[in-house]
Amino acid sequence: MQTIIKSSFLALLCCLTFTAQASTINKSNESSVDDLHIVAGKNYKLLFKLDDSIDTYNHHSQSTGLGYVKNMVKLCEKYHAKCDIDVVVHGRAFPLVVKSDSLKHKLNRGVNYDYSNVINYLVAHNVRIITSKSSLEDNKLSAADLLPNVQVADSATLFCAEKVVAGYYEIDN
């Protein structure tokens, strides 16, 4: 008799647990109209990681690389939302933050576009542009070779981890 009661109790517990989980899933899939719109005054925290994407250098794109970041800045301005945006540039994307003279002579990876205008636009709109010490070292460059206002973190990985912990949404691009 105790075995039947224990089995029944266990079955009831499993059923209640499944029902509670299903309820949670249904609630998470529901969206209100407010979730679908950019909210004026709301603070959005975005962390863009630009590293090895082949589309990183497509400066005309609104969905990749620095063009994507610029598009987010414009959307936030259009809807009067507050955006805290940080961009971490490393790996093959590193030339995006290097002065064109240094880029041509030291990196010469076939990238012939000067990204200083895009970087200046983003910095003017309070976007932080960060690279890492290891990116400088790997490319045998110094901070003097970087575009103005590009900041150097001790570790890009640890910087990103801190931002995620602080509530930033991480976008790999």
CNS distance restraints for C-alpha pairs under 8 A (distance, minus, plus):
assign (resid   1 and name CA) (resid   5 and name CA) 6.29 0.50 0.50
assign (resid   2 and name CA) (resid   6 and name CA) 5.98 0.50 0.50
assign (resid   3 and name CA) (resid   7 and name CA) 6.01 0.50 0.50
assign (resid   4 and name CA) (resid   8 and name CA) 5.99 0.50 0.50
assign (resid   5 and name CA) (resid   9 and name CA) 5.94 0.50 0.50
assign (resid   6 and name CA) (resid  10 and name CA) 6.01 0.50 0.50
assign (resid   7 and name CA) (resid  11 and name CA) 6.09 0.50 0.50
assign (resid   8 and name CA) (resid  12 and name CA) 6.11 0.50 0.50
assign (resid   9 and name CA) (resid  13 and name CA) 6.08 0.50 0.50
assign (resid  10 and name CA) (resid  14 and name CA) 6.16 0.50 0.50
assign (resid  11 and name CA) (resid  15 and name CA) 6.13 0.50 0.50
assign (resid  12 and name CA) (resid  16 and name CA) 6.13 0.50 0.50
assign (resid  13 and name CA) (resid  17 and name CA) 6.10 0.50 0.50
assign (resid  14 and name CA) (resid  18 and name CA) 6.11 0.50 0.50
assign (resid  15 and name CA) (resid  19 and name CA) 6.12 0.50 0.50
assign (resid  16 and name CA) (resid  20 and name CA) 6.08 0.50 0.50
assign (resid  17 and name CA) (resid  21 and name CA) 6.18 0.50 0.50
assign (resid  18 and name CA) (resid  22 and name CA) 6.05 0.50 0.50
assign (resid  19 and name CA) (resid  23 and name CA) 6.08 0.50 0.50
assign (resid  20 and name CA) (resid  24 and name CA) 6.27 0.50 0.50
assign (resid  21 and name CA) (resid  25 and name CA) 6.18 0.50 0.50
assign (resid  22 and name CA) (resid  26 and name CA) 6.12 0.50 0.50
assign (resid  23 and name CA) (resid  27 and name CA) 6.19 0.50 0.50
assign (resid  24 and name CA) (resid  28 and name CA) 6.16 0.50 0.50
assign (resid  25 and name CA) (resid  29 and name CA) 6.25 0.50 0.50
assign (resid  26 and name CA) (resid  30 and name CA) 6.34 0.50 0.50
assign (resid  31 and name CA) (resid  35 and name CA) 6.11 0.50 0.50
assign (resid  31 and name CA) (resid  36 and name CA) 7.61 0.50 0.50
assign (resid  32 and name CA) (resid  36 and name CA) 7.15 0.50 0.50
assign (resid  33 and name CA) (resid  37 and name CA) 6.97 0.50 0.50
assign (resid  34 and name CA) (resid  38 and name CA) 7.89 0.50 0.50
assign (resid  34 and name CA) (resid  39 and name CA) 7.53 0.50 0.50
assign (resid  38 and name CA) (resid  42 and name CA) 7.95 0.50 0.50
assign (resid  38 and name CA) (resid  76 and name CA) 7.72 0.50 0.50
assign (resid  38 and name CA) (resid  79 and name CA) 6.45 0.50 0.50
assign (resid  38 and name CA) (resid  81 and name CA) 7.03 0.50 0.50
assign (resid  39 and name CA) (resid  79 and name CA) 6.90 0.50 0.50
assign (resid  39 and name CA) (resid  80 and name CA) 7.69 0.50 0.50
assign (resid  39 and name CA) (resid  81 and name CA) 6.08 0.50 0.50
assign (resid  40 and name CA) (resid  79 and name CA) 5.58 0.50 0.50
assign (resid  40 and name CA) (resid  80 and name CA) 4.74 0.50 0.50
assign (resid  40 and name CA) (resid  81 and name CA) 4.41 0.50 0.50
assign (resid  40 and name CA) (resid  82 and name CA) 7.58 0.50 0.50
assign (resid  41 and name CA) (resid  80 and name CA) 6.06 0.50 0.50
assign (resid  41 and name CA) (resid  81 and name CA) 4.60 0.50 0.50
assign (resid  41 and name CA) (resid  82 and name CA) 5.74 0.50 0.50
assign (resid  42 and name CA) (resid  81 and name CA) 5.28 0.50 0.50
assign (resid  42 and name CA) (resid  82 and name CA) 5.77 0.50 0.50
assign (resid  43 and name CA) (resid  81 and name CA) 6.41 0.50 0.50
assign (resid  43 and name CA) (resid  82 and name CA) 4.60 0.50 0.50
assign (resid  43 and name CA) (resid  83 and name CA) 5.59 0.50 0.50
assign (resid  43 and name CA) (resid  84 and name CA) 7.16 0.50 0.50
assign (resid  44 and name CA) (resid  81 and name CA) 7.46 0.50 0.50
assign (resid  44 and name CA) (resid  82 and name CA) 6.15 0.50 0.50
assign (resid  44 and name CA) (resid  83 and name CA) 4.72 0.50 0.50
assign (resid  44 and name CA) (resid  84 and name CA) 6.15 0.50 0.50
assign (resid  44 and name CA) (resid 168 and name CA) 7.96 0.50 0.50
assign (resid  45 and name CA) (resid  83 and name CA) 5.91 0.50 0.50
assign (resid  45 and name CA) (resid  84 and name CA) 4.81 0.50 0.50
assign (resid  45 and name CA) (resid  85 and name CA) 6.03 0.50 0.50
assign (resid  45 and name CA) (resid 167 and name CA) 6.94 0.50 0.50
assign (resid  45 and name CA) (resid 168 and name CA) 4.65 0.50 0.50
assign (resid  45 and name CA) (resid 169 and name CA) 6.12 0.50 0.50
assign (resid  46 and name CA) (resid  83 and name CA) 7.33 0.50 0.50
assign (resid  46 and name CA) (resid  84 and name CA) 6.23 0.50 0.50
assign (resid  46 and name CA) (resid  85 and name CA) 4.85 0.50 0.50
assign (resid  46 and name CA) (resid  86 and name CA) 6.47 0.50 0.50
assign (resid  46 and name CA) (resid 168 and name CA) 5.20 0.50 0.50
assign (resid  46 and name CA) (resid 169 and name CA) 4.91 0.50 0.50
assign (resid  46 and name CA) (resid 170 and name CA) 6.22 0.50 0.50
assign (resid  46 and name CA) (resid 171 and name CA) 7.32 0.50 0.50
assign (resid  47 and name CA) (resid  85 and name CA) 5.88 0.50 0.50
assign (resid  47 and name CA) (resid  86 and name CA) 4.96 0.50 0.50
assign (resid  47 and name CA) (resid  87 and name CA) 5.87 0.50 0.50
assign (resid  47 and name CA) (resid  88 and name CA) 7.53 0.50 0.50
assign (resid  47 and name CA) (resid 160 and name CA) 7.53 0.50 0.50
assign (resid  47 and name CA) (resid 163 and name CA) 7.30 0.50 0.50
assign (resid  47 and name CA) (resid 164 and name CA) 7.98 0.50 0.50
assign (resid  47 and name CA) (resid 168 and name CA) 5.95 0.50 0.50
assign (resid  47 and name CA) (resid 169 and name CA) 5.81 0.50 0.50
assign (resid  47 and name CA) (resid 170 and name CA) 4.72 0.50 0.50
assign (resid  47 and name CA) (resid 171 and name CA) 5.97 0.50 0.50
assign (resid  48 and name CA) (resid  69 and name CA) 7.48 0.50 0.50
assign (resid  48 and name CA) (resid  85 and name CA) 7.59 0.50 0.50
assign (resid  48 and name CA) (resid  86 and name CA) 6.27 0.50 0.50
assign (resid  48 and name CA) (resid  87 and name CA) 4.68 0.50 0.50
assign (resid  48 and name CA) (resid  88 and name CA) 6.16 0.50 0.50
assign (resid  48 and name CA) (resid 170 and name CA) 6.02 0.50 0.50
assign (resid  48 and name CA) (resid 171 and name CA) 4.79 0.50 0.50
assign (resid  48 and name CA) (resid 172 and name CA) 6.06 0.50 0.50
assign (resid  48 and name CA) (resid 173 and name CA) 6.85 0.50 0.50
assign (resid  49 and name CA) (resid  87 and name CA) 5.97 0.50 0.50
assign (resid  49 and name CA) (resid  88 and name CA) 4.89 0.50 0.50
assign (resid  49 and name CA) (resid  89 and name CA) 6.23 0.50 0.50
assign (resid  49 and name CA) (resid  90 and name CA) 7.98 0.50 0.50
assign (resid  49 and name CA) (resid 170 and name CA) 7.28 0.50 0.50
assign (resid  49 and name CA) (resid 171 and name CA) 6.06 0.50 0.50
assign (resid  49 and name CA) (resid 172 and name CA) 4.87 0.50 0.50
assign (resid  49 and name CA) (resid 173 and name CA) 5.87 0.50 0.50
assign (resid  50 and name CA) (resid  56 and name CA) 6.97 0.50 0.50
assign (resid  50 and name CA) (resid  65 and name CA) 6.35 0.50 0.50
assign (resid  50 and name CA) (resid  87 and name CA) 7.20 0.50 0.50
assign (resid  50 and name CA) (resid  88 and name CA) 6.05 0.50 0.50
assign (resid  50 and name CA) (resid  89 and name CA) 4.89 0.50 0.50
assign (resid  50 and name CA) (resid  90 and name CA) 6.45 0.50 0.50
assign (resid  50 and name CA) (resid  91 and name CA) 7.96 0.50 0.50
assign (resid  50 and name CA) (resid  93 and name CA) 6.03 0.50 0.50
assign (resid  50 and name CA) (resid 172 and name CA) 6.47 0.50 0.50
assign (resid  50 and name CA) (resid 173 and name CA) 5.15 0.50 0.50
assign (resid  51 and name CA) (resid  56 and name CA) 7.66 0.50 0.50
assign (resid  51 and name CA) (resid  89 and name CA) 5.98 0.50 0.50
assign (resid  51 and name CA) (resid  90 and name CA) 5.01 0.50 0.50
assign (resid  51 and name CA) (resid  91 and name CA) 4.75 0.50 0.50
assign (resid  51 and name CA) (resid  92 and name CA) 5.60 0.50 0.50
assign (resid  51 and name CA) (resid  93 and name CA) 4.78 0.50 0.50
assign (resid  51 and name CA) (resid  94 and name CA) 7.25 0.50 0.50
assign (resid  51 and name CA) (resid 172 and name CA) 8.00 0.50 0.50
assign (resid  51 and name CA) (resid 173 and name CA) 6.99 0.50 0.50
assign (resid  52 and name CA) (resid  56 and name CA) 7.40 0.50 0.50
assign (resid  52 and name CA) (resid  91 and name CA) 5.88 0.50 0.50
assign (resid  52 and name CA) (resid  92 and name CA) 5.01 0.50 0.50
assign (resid  52 and name CA) (resid  93 and name CA) 6.03 0.50 0.50
assign (resid  52 and name CA) (resid 173 and name CA) 7.96 0.50 0.50
assign (resid  53 and name CA) (resid  92 and name CA) 7.82 0.50 0.50
assign (resid  53 and name CA) (resid  93 and name CA) 7.64 0.50 0.50
assign (resid  53 and name CA) (resid 173 and name CA) 6.27 0.50 0.50
assign (resid  55 and name CA) (resid  64 and name CA) 6.19 0.50 0.50
assign (resid  55 and name CA) (resid  65 and name CA) 6.84 0.50 0.50
assign (resid  56 and name CA) (resid  64 and name CA) 5.98 0.50 0.50
assign (resid  56 and name CA) (resid  65 and name CA) 4.36 0.50 0.50
assign (resid  56 and name CA) (resid  66 and name CA) 7.31 0.50 0.50
assign (resid  56 and name CA) (resid  93 and name CA) 6.47 0.50 0.50
assign (resid  56 and name CA) (resid 173 and name CA) 7.23 0.50 0.50
assign (resid  57 and name CA) (resid  65 and name CA) 6.61 0.50 0.50
assign (resid  57 and name CA) (resid  93 and name CA) 7.60 0.50 0.50
assign (resid  57 and name CA) (resid  96 and name CA) 7.61 0.50 0.50
assign (resid  57 and name CA) (resid 111 and name CA) 7.77 0.50 0.50
assign (resid  58 and name CA) (resid  64 and name CA) 7.17 0.50 0.50
assign (resid  58 and name CA) (resid  65 and name CA) 6.97 0.50 0.50
assign (resid  58 and name CA) (resid  67 and name CA) 7.57 0.50 0.50
assign (resid  59 and name CA) (resid  65 and name CA) 7.08 0.50 0.50
assign (resid  59 and name CA) (resid  66 and name CA) 6.46 0.50 0.50
assign (resid  59 and name CA) (resid  67 and name CA) 5.37 0.50 0.50
assign (resid  60 and name CA) (resid  67 and name CA) 6.19 0.50 0.50
assign (resid  61 and name CA) (resid  65 and name CA) 7.57 0.50 0.50
assign (resid  61 and name CA) (resid  67 and name CA) 5.31 0.50 0.50
assign (resid  61 and name CA) (resid  68 and name CA) 6.77 0.50 0.50
assign (resid  62 and name CA) (resid  67 and name CA) 4.76 0.50 0.50
assign (resid  62 and name CA) (resid  68 and name CA) 4.48 0.50 0.50
assign (resid  62 and name CA) (resid  69 and name CA) 7.88 0.50 0.50
assign (resid  62 and name CA) (resid  70 and name CA) 7.57 0.50 0.50
assign (resid  62 and name CA) (resid  71 and name CA) 5.76 0.50 0.50
assign (resid  63 and name CA) (resid  67 and name CA) 6.59 0.50 0.50
assign (resid  63 and name CA) (resid  68 and name CA) 4.48 0.50 0.50
assign (resid  63 and name CA) (resid  71 and name CA) 7.82 0.50 0.50
assign (resid  64 and name CA) (resid  68 and name CA) 4.90 0.50 0.50
assign (resid  64 and name CA) (resid  69 and name CA) 7.94 0.50 0.50
assign (resid  64 and name CA) (resid 173 and name CA) 6.13 0.50 0.50
assign (resid  65 and name CA) (resid  69 and name CA) 6.85 0.50 0.50
assign (resid  65 and name CA) (resid 173 and name CA) 6.12 0.50 0.50
assign (resid  66 and name CA) (resid  70 and name CA) 6.14 0.50 0.50
assign (resid  66 and name CA) (resid 118 and name CA) 7.20 0.50 0.50
assign (resid  67 and name CA) (resid  71 and name CA) 6.09 0.50 0.50
assign (resid  68 and name CA) (resid  72 and name CA) 6.35 0.50 0.50
assign (resid  69 and name CA) (resid  73 and name CA) 6.40 0.50 0.50
assign (resid  69 and name CA) (resid 122 and name CA) 7.94 0.50 0.50
assign (resid  70 and name CA) (resid  74 and name CA) 6.33 0.50 0.50
assign (resid  70 and name CA) (resid 118 and name CA) 7.81 0.50 0.50
assign (resid  70 and name CA) (resid 122 and name CA) 6.61 0.50 0.50
assign (resid  71 and name CA) (resid  75 and name CA) 6.22 0.50 0.50
assign (resid  72 and name CA) (resid  76 and name CA) 6.18 0.50 0.50
assign (resid  73 and name CA) (resid  77 and name CA) 6.27 0.50 0.50
assign (resid  73 and name CA) (resid  83 and name CA) 7.31 0.50 0.50
assign (resid  73 and name CA) (resid 122 and name CA) 7.77 0.50 0.50
assign (resid  73 and name CA) (resid 125 and name CA) 7.34 0.50 0.50
assign (resid  74 and name CA) (resid  78 and name CA) 6.03 0.50 0.50
assign (resid  75 and name CA) (resid  79 and name CA) 6.27 0.50 0.50
assign (resid  76 and name CA) (resid  80 and name CA) 5.72 0.50 0.50
assign (resid  76 and name CA) (resid  81 and name CA) 4.77 0.50 0.50
assign (resid  76 and name CA) (resid  82 and name CA) 6.38 0.50 0.50
assign (resid  76 and name CA) (resid  83 and name CA) 6.35 0.50 0.50
assign (resid  77 and name CA) (resid  81 and name CA) 6.35 0.50 0.50
assign (resid  77 and name CA) (resid  82 and name CA) 7.84 0.50 0.50
assign (resid  84 and name CA) (resid 126 and name CA) 7.70 0.50 0.50
assign (resid  84 and name CA) (resid 127 and name CA) 7.05 0.50 0.50
assign (resid  85 and name CA) (resid 126 and name CA) 7.60 0.50 0.50
assign (resid  85 and name CA) (resid 127 and name CA) 5.14 0.50 0.50
assign (resid  85 and name CA) (resid 128 and name CA) 6.54 0.50 0.50
assign (resid  86 and name CA) (resid 127 and name CA) 5.72 0.50 0.50
assign (resid  86 and name CA) (resid 128 and name CA) 4.72 0.50 0.50
assign (resid  86 and name CA) (resid 129 and name CA) 6.09 0.50 0.50
assign (resid  86 and name CA) (resid 130 and name CA) 7.38 0.50 0.50
assign (resid  87 and name CA) (resid 127 and name CA) 7.31 0.50 0.50
assign (resid  87 and name CA) (resid 128 and name CA) 6.10 0.50 0.50
assign (resid  87 and name CA) (resid 129 and name CA) 4.89 0.50 0.50
assign (resid  87 and name CA) (resid 130 and name CA) 5.98 0.50 0.50
assign (resid  88 and name CA) (resid 129 and name CA) 6.15 0.50 0.50
assign (resid  88 and name CA) (resid 130 and name CA) 4.75 0.50 0.50
assign (resid  88 and name CA) (resid 131 and name CA) 5.62 0.50 0.50
assign (resid  88 and name CA) (resid 156 and name CA) 6.82 0.50 0.50
assign (resid  88 and name CA) (resid 160 and name CA) 7.82 0.50 0.50
assign (resid  89 and name CA) (resid  93 and name CA) 5.99 0.50 0.50
assign (resid  89 and name CA) (resid  94 and name CA) 5.61 0.50 0.50
assign (resid  89 and name CA) (resid  96 and name CA) 7.54 0.50 0.50
assign (resid  89 and name CA) (resid  97 and name CA) 7.44 0.50 0.50
assign (resid  89 and name CA) (resid 129 and name CA) 7.37 0.50 0.50
assign (resid  89 and name CA) (resid 130 and name CA) 6.12 0.50 0.50
assign (resid  89 and name CA) (resid 131 and name CA) 5.05 0.50 0.50
assign (resid  89 and name CA) (resid 132 and name CA) 7.89 0.50 0.50
assign (resid  90 and name CA) (resid  94 and name CA) 4.62 0.50 0.50
assign (resid  90 and name CA) (resid 131 and name CA) 5.92 0.50 0.50
assign (resid  90 and name CA) (resid 132 and name CA) 6.98 0.50 0.50
assign (resid  90 and name CA) (resid 135 and name CA) 6.07 0.50 0.50
assign (resid  90 and name CA) (resid 156 and name CA) 7.80 0.50 0.50
assign (resid  91 and name CA) (resid 135 and name CA) 6.99 0.50 0.50
assign (resid  94 and name CA) (resid  98 and name CA) 7.17 0.50 0.50
assign (resid  94 and name CA) (resid 131 and name CA) 7.55 0.50 0.50
assign (resid  94 and name CA) (resid 135 and name CA) 6.99 0.50 0.50
assign (resid  95 and name CA) (resid 103 and name CA) 6.44 0.50 0.50
assign (resid  95 and name CA) (resid 107 and name CA) 7.39 0.50 0.50
assign (resid  95 and name CA) (resid 111 and name CA) 7.74 0.50 0.50
assign (resid  96 and name CA) (resid 114 and name CA) 8.00 0.50 0.50
assign (resid  96 and name CA) (resid 115 and name CA) 5.98 0.50 0.50
assign (resid  97 and name CA) (resid 115 and name CA) 7.16 0.50 0.50
assign (resid  97 and name CA) (resid 116 and name CA) 7.65 0.50 0.50
assign (resid  97 and name CA) (resid 119 and name CA) 7.61 0.50 0.50
assign (resid  97 and name CA) (resid 131 and name CA) 7.98 0.50 0.50
assign (resid  97 and name CA) (resid 146 and name CA) 5.71 0.50 0.50
assign (resid  97 and name CA) (resid 147 and name CA) 5.57 0.50 0.50
assign (resid  97 and name CA) (resid 150 and name CA) 6.90 0.50 0.50
assign (resid  98 and name CA) (resid 102 and name CA) 6.56 0.50 0.50
assign (resid  98 and name CA) (resid 103 and name CA) 5.98 0.50 0.50
assign (resid  98 and name CA) (resid 145 and name CA) 5.83 0.50 0.50
assign (resid  98 and name CA) (resid 146 and name CA) 4.34 0.50 0.50
assign (resid  98 and name CA) (resid 147 and name CA) 5.41 0.50 0.50
assign (resid  99 and name CA) (resid 103 and name CA) 6.05 0.50 0.50
assign (resid  99 and name CA) (resid 114 and name CA) 7.63 0.50 0.50
assign (resid  99 and name CA) (resid 116 and name CA) 7.44 0.50 0.50
assign (resid  99 and name CA) (resid 145 and name CA) 5.76 0.50 0.50
assign (resid  99 and name CA) (resid 146 and name CA) 5.46 0.50 0.50
assign (resid  99 and name CA) (resid 147 and name CA) 5.12 0.50 0.50
assign (resid 100 and name CA) (resid 104 and name CA) 6.05 0.50 0.50
assign (resid 100 and name CA) (resid 112 and name CA) 7.97 0.50 0.50
assign (resid 100 and name CA) (resid 113 and name CA) 7.84 0.50 0.50
assign (resid 100 and name CA) (resid 114 and name CA) 5.81 0.50 0.50
assign (resid 101 and name CA) (resid 105 and name CA) 6.30 0.50 0.50
assign (resid 102 and name CA) (resid 106 and name CA) 5.51 0.50 0.50
assign (resid 102 and name CA) (resid 107 and name CA) 7.17 0.50 0.50
assign (resid 102 and name CA) (resid 145 and name CA) 5.98 0.50 0.50
assign (resid 103 and name CA) (resid 107 and name CA) 5.03 0.50 0.50
assign (resid 103 and name CA) (resid 108 and name CA) 5.84 0.50 0.50
assign (resid 103 and name CA) (resid 111 and name CA) 8.00 0.50 0.50
assign (resid 104 and name CA) (resid 108 and name CA) 4.86 0.50 0.50
assign (resid 104 and name CA) (resid 112 and name CA) 7.56 0.50 0.50
assign (resid 106 and name CA) (resid 139 and name CA) 7.83 0.50 0.50
assign (resid 107 and name CA) (resid 139 and name CA) 7.17 0.50 0.50
assign (resid 115 and name CA) (resid 119 and name CA) 6.22 0.50 0.50
assign (resid 116 and name CA) (resid 120 and name CA) 5.91 0.50 0.50
assign (resid 116 and name CA) (resid 147 and name CA) 6.58 0.50 0.50
assign (resid 117 and name CA) (resid 121 and name CA) 6.12 0.50 0.50
assign (resid 118 and name CA) (resid 122 and name CA) 6.25 0.50 0.50
assign (resid 119 and name CA) (resid 123 and name CA) 6.10 0.50 0.50
assign (resid 119 and name CA) (resid 129 and name CA) 7.76 0.50 0.50
assign (resid 119 and name CA) (resid 147 and name CA) 7.90 0.50 0.50
assign (resid 120 and name CA) (resid 124 and name CA) 6.00 0.50 0.50
assign (resid 121 and name CA) (resid 125 and name CA) 6.43 0.50 0.50
assign (resid 122 and name CA) (resid 126 and name CA) 6.56 0.50 0.50
assign (resid 122 and name CA) (resid 127 and name CA) 5.21 0.50 0.50
assign (resid 122 and name CA) (resid 128 and name CA) 7.73 0.50 0.50
assign (resid 123 and name CA) (resid 127 and name CA) 4.92 0.50 0.50
assign (resid 123 and name CA) (resid 128 and name CA) 6.25 0.50 0.50
assign (resid 123 and name CA) (resid 129 and name CA) 7.35 0.50 0.50
assign (resid 123 and name CA) (resid 149 and name CA) 7.13 0.50 0.50
assign (resid 128 and name CA) (resid 150 and name CA) 7.49 0.50 0.50
assign (resid 128 and name CA) (resid 151 and name CA) 7.60 0.50 0.50
assign (resid 129 and name CA) (resid 149 and name CA) 7.36 0.50 0.50
assign (resid 129 and name CA) (resid 150 and name CA) 5.16 0.50 0.50
assign (resid 129 and name CA) (resid 151 and name CA) 6.13 0.50 0.50
assign (resid 130 and name CA) (resid 150 and name CA) 5.72 0.50 0.50
assign (resid 130 and name CA) (resid 151 and name CA) 4.72 0.50 0.50
assign (resid 130 and name CA) (resid 152 and name CA) 5.63 0.50 0.50
assign (resid 130 and name CA) (resid 153 and name CA) 6.55 0.50 0.50
assign (resid 130 and name CA) (resid 156 and name CA) 7.79 0.50 0.50
assign (resid 131 and name CA) (resid 135 and name CA) 6.83 0.50 0.50
assign (resid 131 and name CA) (resid 150 and name CA) 7.21 0.50 0.50
assign (resid 131 and name CA) (resid 151 and name CA) 6.33 0.50 0.50
assign (resid 131 and name CA) (resid 152 and name CA) 5.06 0.50 0.50
assign (resid 131 and name CA) (resid 153 and name CA) 6.10 0.50 0.50
assign (resid 131 and name CA) (resid 156 and name CA) 6.52 0.50 0.50
assign (resid 132 and name CA) (resid 136 and name CA) 6.69 0.50 0.50
assign (resid 132 and name CA) (resid 152 and name CA) 5.14 0.50 0.50
assign (resid 132 and name CA) (resid 153 and name CA) 4.76 0.50 0.50
assign (resid 132 and name CA) (resid 154 and name CA) 5.81 0.50 0.50
assign (resid 132 and name CA) (resid 155 and name CA) 5.49 0.50 0.50
assign (resid 132 and name CA) (resid 156 and name CA) 5.26 0.50 0.50
assign (resid 133 and name CA) (resid 137 and name CA) 6.19 0.50 0.50
assign (resid 133 and name CA) (resid 152 and name CA) 6.16 0.50 0.50
assign (resid 133 and name CA) (resid 153 and name CA) 6.26 0.50 0.50
assign (resid 133 and name CA) (resid 154 and name CA) 5.52 0.50 0.50
assign (resid 133 and name CA) (resid 155 and name CA) 6.76 0.50 0.50
assign (resid 134 and name CA) (resid 138 and name CA) 5.80 0.50 0.50
assign (resid 134 and name CA) (resid 154 and name CA) 7.81 0.50 0.50
assign (resid 134 and name CA) (resid 155 and name CA) 7.39 0.50 0.50
assign (resid 135 and name CA) (resid 139 and name CA) 6.22 0.50 0.50
assign (resid 136 and name CA) (resid 140 and name CA) 5.98 0.50 0.50
assign (resid 136 and name CA) (resid 141 and name CA) 4.96 0.50 0.50
assign (resid 136 and name CA) (resid 142 and name CA) 5.94 0.50 0.50
assign (resid 136 and name CA) (resid 143 and name CA) 7.31 0.50 0.50
assign (resid 137 and name CA) (resid 141 and name CA) 6.18 0.50 0.50
assign (resid 137 and name CA) (resid 142 and name CA) 7.58 0.50 0.50
assign (resid 141 and name CA) (resid 145 and name CA) 6.20 0.50 0.50
assign (resid 142 and name CA) (resid 146 and name CA) 7.42 0.50 0.50
assign (resid 143 and name CA) (resid 152 and name CA) 7.58 0.50 0.50
assign (resid 146 and name CA) (resid 150 and name CA) 6.50 0.50 0.50
assign (resid 153 and name CA) (resid 159 and name CA) 7.00 0.50 0.50
assign (resid 155 and name CA) (resid 159 and name CA) 6.13 0.50 0.50
assign (resid 156 and name CA) (resid 160 and name CA) 6.13 0.50 0.50
assign (resid 157 and name CA) (resid 161 and name CA) 6.21 0.50 0.50
assign (resid 158 and name CA) (resid 162 and name CA) 6.19 0.50 0.50
assign (resid 159 and name CA) (resid 163 and name CA) 6.38 0.50 0.50
assign (resid 160 and name CA) (resid 164 and name CA) 6.22 0.50 0.50
assign (resid 161 and name CA) (resid 165 and name CA) 6.24 0.50 0.50
assign (resid 162 and name CA) (resid 166 and name CA) 6.19 0.50 0.50
assign (resid 163 and name CA) (resid 167 and name CA) 6.49 0.50 0.50
assign (resid 163 and name CA) (resid 168 and name CA) 5.46 0.50 0.50
assign (resid 164 and name CA) (resid 168 and name CA) 4.82 0.50 0.50
assign (resid 164 and name CA) (resid 169 and name CA) 6.54 0.50 0.50
assign (resid 164 and name CA) (resid 170 and name CA) 6.78 0.50 0.50
